[in-house]
Amino acid sequence: MTISKATIKELSQLYLLENSLFQKENFPLSKASLRYHINNNLIYLAKIEDVVVAYILVLIKRKNAKIHSLGVQKEHRGKNIAKLLLKKALEELEMSSFKSILLEVRCDNQSAISLYKSFQFETTKIEHRFYLDGCDAFIMKKDNGI
């Protein structure tokens, strides 16, 4: 497995992964949005045999960095890929001037919540009915290690 920053040549694979991971209620990104983020934000990809199996998107064109999404193909879950992607992104963010890193996570996504807590993210707020299916979201925050 390799982890690297996304490039435009991986856009189609990233778009297919995005739509396989996130249903409408979880706000999947369009191909145009992904293109924008490749050019303007931070996206790391995990690839196995040149196939994109996971990614993390961090919005960096703002006051605080924000993890927008982190997703791993179902058949590759449980292999610490999300942990490796999150670690890689946080290492890069630690060298930046961001004071904190934010994210939203579905309240019913216990594996993601556990992962974020293992990296010292703390729940700061609950957004009720945040997702289109009515699920609440935890707003989590981590102080940047600068």
C-alpha positions in Angstrom: 0.0 0.0 0.0 1.1 3.5 -0.8 -0.1 6.8 0.6 0.4 10.0 -1.5 -1.2 13.3 -2.2 -3.9 13.1 -4.8 -3.4 14.4 -8.3 -5.8 15.1 -11.2 -4.9 11.8 -12.8 -6.6 10.0 -9.9 -9.7 12.1 -10.1 -11.9 9.5 -11.7 -10.9 6.8 -9.2 -11.4 9.2 -6.3 -14.9 10.1 -7.6 -15.9 6.4 -7.9 -14.7 5.7 -4.4 -16.5 8.8 -3.1 -19.8 7.6 -4.5 -19.3 4.1 -3.3 -18.7 5.3 0.3 -21.2 8.1 0.8 -24.9 7.9 0.2 -26.9 11.0 -0.6 -27.7 11.7 3.1 -23.9 11.9 3.8 -23.3 14.6 1.1 -21.0 12.9 -1.4 -18.8 15.3 -3.4 -19.2 15.9 -7.1 -16.4 15.3 -9.6 -16.0 19.1 -10.0 -15.8 19.5 -6.2 -13.1 16.8 -5.9 -11.1 18.5 -8.7 -11.3 21.8 -6.8 -10.1 20.1 -3.6 -7.2 18.3 -5.3 -6.0 21.7 -6.5 -6.8 23.8 -3.4 -6.9 21.6 -0.3 -5.2 18.5 1.1 -6.2 15.0 -0.1 -4.1 12.0 0.6 -4.9 8.7 -1.1 -4.2 5.1 -0.1 -3.6 2.9 -3.1 -3.2 -0.8 -3.4 -1.7 -2.0 -6.7 -2.5 1.5 -8.2 -6.1 1.3 -7.2 -7.5 4.0 -4.8 -9.0 2.3 -1.8 -9.2 5.2 0.7 -8.7 8.9 1.1 -8.8 11.8 3.5 -9.8 15.3 2.6 -8.7 18.2 4.7 -9.9 21.7 4.0 -7.0 24.1 4.5 -8.3 27.3 2.9 -9.9 28.5 6.1 -9.1 29.8 9.6 -8.9 26.3 11.1 -8.2 23.1 9.2 -11.2 20.9 8.8 -11.3 17.2 8.1 -14.1 17.0 5.5 -14.1 13.3 4.9 -12.2 10.1 5.5 -13.3 6.9 3.8 -12.1 3.4 3.2 -13.5 0.8 0.8 -15.5 -1.8 2.7 -13.2 -4.7 1.7 -10.2 -2.8 3.1 -11.6 -1.8 6.4 -9.9 -3.1 9.6 -6.4 -2.8 8.1 -5.5 0.5 9.8 -5.7 2.4 6.5 -7.9 5.2 8.0 -5.4 5.5 10.9 -2.5 5.8 8.5 -4.2 8.4 6.4 -5.2 10.5 9.4 -1.7 10.3 10.9 -0.2 11.4 7.6 -2.6 14.4 7.3 -2.1 15.4 10.9 1.7 15.3 10.5 1.4 17.8 7.7 -1.0 20.0 9.6 1.3 20.1 12.6 3.8 22.1 10.5 1.1 24.7 9.6 -0.1 27.7 11.4 -3.6 26.3 12.2 -4.5 26.5 15.9 -7.0 23.7 15.7 -8.4 21.0 13.5 -12.2 20.4 13.3 -14.5 17.7 11.9 -18.0 16.5 11.9 -18.8 12.8 12.4 -22.1 10.9 12.5 -23.1 10.1 16.1 -23.7 6.5 15.0 -20.2 6.0 13.5 -18.5 4.5 16.5 -15.4 3.2 14.7 -14.7 6.7 13.3 -15.4 8.3 16.7 -13.0 5.9 18.4 -10.3 6.6 15.7 -10.6 10.4 16.2 -10.5 10.1 20.0 -7.3 8.0 19.7 -5.8 11.1 18.0 -7.0 13.4 20.9 -10.0 14.8 19.1 -12.7 15.9 21.7 -16.4 16.3 21.1 -17.3 20.0 21.5 -20.9 20.1 20.3 -23.7 18.1 18.9 -25.4 19.2 15.7 -28.9 17.8 15.8 -30.3 16.3 12.6 -27.2 17.3 10.7 -27.4 14.6 8.0 -30.3 14.3 5.5 -31.5 11.1 7.2 -31.9 12.9 10.5 -28.8 11.6 12.2 -27.0 13.9 14.6 -23.3 14.8 14.2 -20.6 15.3 16.8 -18.4 18.3 16.2 -14.9 17.3 17.2 -11.8 19.4 17.7 -8.1 18.9 18.2 -5.6 21.5 19.1 -2.8 21.6 16.6 0.6 20.6 18.0 2.4 23.8 16.9 
